[in-house]
Amino acid sequence: MGMPLPLAQLRPPKMEPLRKHHLRKNAAAAKEKAATLKQEQEDVRARIAKMFSAERGAAASKMDTNEKEHKFWSTQPVVQHAAAKELSDLGAGSAIETKTVADVQKHPYPLIDSFEWAEIDVNDDAELEEAYKLLNLNYIEDGEAMFRFDYSRNFLKWALLPPGWQKSWHLGVRVKSNRKLVALITAIPARVRLHNQPREVVEINFLCVHKKLRSKRLAPVLIREITRRVNQHNVWQAVYTAGIVLPRPVTSSHYYHRSLNPKKLIEIGFSRLAPRMTMARTMKLYALKGAPSTPGIRPMEMRDVPAACKLLREYYQRFSLHVDFSEEDFAHWLLPREGVVYSYVVEDPDSGEISDMTSFYSLPSSVIKNPNYKTLNAAYSFCTAAMKTPLVDLMRDALTLARMNDFDVFNALDLAENKTFFRDLHFHIGDGKLHYYLYNWKCRPMESKENALVLL
Ligand SMILES: CC(C)(COP(=O)(O)OP(=O)(O)OC[C@H]1O[C@@H](n2cnc3c(N)ncnc32)[C@H](O)[C@@H]1OP(=O)(O)O)[C@@H](O)C(=O)NCCC(=O)NCCS
């Protein structure tokens, strides 16, 4: 489990050559500010981040220290916990098992009699609605069942229909008798660079089993069947994330959270008013300017795609794991879509050159059982390339733009260079972790700052 940011790391108060009483006031204010920030971190730690890591809590912390037996995962081509010591010398790594398409089982894995496999056509509004509802009611929620992810319909289309998508990889399970959709797992094609090597993979997401069918070992069947379908297309590696520890993370990150609308966050029980803080002072602490400050920052447009894509590819060379977008991929993932993805470029006012970009996506959560609010609007940091503008300034603008777009909170993982701006911009650490996994690939594990891959 993550720890709150130690107080020693807090920025010291700005000291100016002032008279004694002023210094005392500064010191008292600094002490109060530090205490307030510490309390806030604890409050945030207690509530906020739990929901952002799938099945966290007791199970996750237990498994962090005590690697439990994995009846399913111990049979799969993934790095096993016991192998951990041998990994540091592996570098870019290699496949754990090598097969050909001819080796792949031709028939779907059997389901118990009353269920059947179903490919979900997310271009069909009725089927999209079924997937949306399944996730809306059964996907990831916080430990206290106060919030549950509410991926929008348009988000699901964006997430599941990138260039090269396959309908057979949008895999559901239906009840035979009434056709009710009760489980889902998806794969999408992606090209990543891993330890400087290009690799064709799939990203696995939206693993979900209806609440009434939990603990019946349906998840392993879903994972086996999606693997078979992906293998049939001659793809042998996958990337996925989970809040729980499985064999065996290649890297792990913490979520950090930045309040944009502290009043609402407090009212819905997402965070608490810190002791000795009034609502007015809390709002002042998190207040942002009315507009972004970087000259030339504006929403990304189609005409920016070649330059912005080049910029991102160049920036990502700093990291050991990241996506490797073609311009077509980039256009899909980054061109702004209202309510889904928000992307901005910095265009140099003199040269017209695109010097930086930043983006975030919208992943709201249902606020369960609150009479006044139905939705928590959360923005998630997505792809950023700060080449000329200091990252902290670019991200301050991202916060401002998120606030202008009515988001209540801005979330970011501590991967890539994100840790460099968290303190200055009043982010607070959550207590959940997000673990990254590779299927059928063993390589040197990496620190979160080496990773720039953000999965949805
Ligand atoms: C995740 C979920 C599908 C698992 O289903 P379940 O009914 O709880 O578990 P099952 O009995 O079917 O299967 C258990 C196996 O699946 C594995 N498993 C559970 N969650 C997993 C995950 N997120 N990713 C990969 N494997 C997972 C377990 O480790 C276990 O295998 P093991 O014995 O080798 O350790 C289900 O709990 C769910 O829908 N949760 C809400 C949504 C969610 O958290 N999705 C995952 C997002 S990362």
The ligand as a Gaussian input file, in Angstrom:
#p B3LYP/6-31G(d) Opt

LIG

0 1
 C      -11.954000      -9.099000     -11.774000
 C      -13.064000     -10.107000     -11.832000
 C      -13.508000     -10.312000     -13.263000
 C      -12.555000     -11.441000     -11.290000
 O      -13.603000     -12.330000     -11.264000
 P      -13.877000     -13.215000      -9.932000
 O      -15.219000     -13.837000     -10.100000
 O      -13.675000     -12.327000      -8.774000
 O      -12.717000     -14.306000      -9.931000
 P      -12.732000     -15.775000     -10.550000
 O      -13.164000     -16.761000      -9.529000
 O      -13.516000     -15.813000     -11.811000
 O      -11.191000     -15.990000     -10.929000
 C      -10.164000     -15.872000      -9.996000
 C       -8.850000     -15.807000     -10.753000
 O       -8.838000     -14.615000     -11.570000
 C       -7.699000     -13.851000     -11.230000
 N       -8.005000     -12.430000     -11.308000
 C       -8.824000     -11.720000     -10.524000
 N       -8.823000     -10.428000     -10.879000
 C       -7.967000     -10.329000     -11.914000
 C       -7.523000      -9.252000     -12.679000
 N       -7.970000      -8.015000     -12.468000
 N       -6.658000      -9.482000     -13.669000
 C       -6.211000     -10.731000     -13.894000
 N       -6.573000     -11.800000     -13.173000
 C       -7.450000     -11.599000     -12.191000
 C       -7.403000     -14.248000      -9.808000
 O       -6.062000     -13.925000      -9.462000
 C       -7.679000     -15.722000      -9.823000
 O       -6.619000     -16.456000     -10.408000
 P       -5.504000     -17.186000      -9.467000
 O       -6.212000     -18.239000      -8.717000
 O       -4.465000     -17.685000     -10.411000
 O       -4.964000     -16.100000      -8.581000
 C      -14.303000      -9.658000     -10.972000
 O      -13.929000      -9.633000      -9.611000
 C      -14.821000      -8.290000     -11.377000
 O      -15.562000      -8.152000     -12.344000
 N      -14.442000      -7.251000     -10.583000
 C      -14.851000      -5.877000     -10.850000
 C      -14.117000      -5.307000     -12.046000
 C      -12.610000      -5.437000     -11.915000
 O      -12.024000      -5.221000     -10.876000
 N      -11.990000      -5.776000     -13.064000
 C      -10.549000      -5.917000     -13.153000
 C       -9.951000      -4.656000     -13.598000
 S       -8.194000      -4.764000     -13.603000

